Amino acid sequence: MEHWKSNFIIPLFLACMMISLIFVAGCSSLTANEGKVAISPSAANITRSTVERVEIMHFHPAQQCYSCRTLGEYANETVNIFFAPELESGKLVYQEVNINLPENADLVKKYEVTGSSLWIGVYDANGFHKEQNVNVWYKINNKAEFAQYLQPIIRDRLNGVIT
């Protein structure tokens, strides 16, 4: 009986080690990709331009869940705390948009919104560019992490880095 245990434990140990290595490799690739926006073209498609205005748009339905309200609150705080001069100059705009109101239909259509979401719109010499950022939903459990994640994205758009 002891022989059976030793023949079983060693392969089991090796299998567990292999699974652990695969898991660690998978997690490291997730960490490397963290922080990218949902619509993420290759790095070769990133261009720099002269930005006229950046819009941070929190689209939501009339009835918001806790997560939707938190997303809006954190986005609003991040923009107001870290980008006050840009807000005051009009180069950056933050807006809460109720997708159920008829007066917001044009914005909903322009951004092609289908539900609760955070969008970044950039106006430059080449026109209008929009991107939805779905990764912010993974940051709503930590306000500081949310702000730390969103700040460089907004800063890049203000500096003309368009993806």
Secondary structure, 3 states (H helix, E strand, C coil): CHHHHHHHHHHHHHHHHHHHHHHHHHHHHHHHHCCCCCCCCCHHHCEECCEEEEEEEEEECCCCCHHHHHHHHHHHHHHHHHCHHHHHHCCEEEEEEECCCHHHHHHHHHHCCCCCEEEEEEEECCEEEEEECCHHHHHCCCHHHHHHHHHHHHHHHHCCEEC
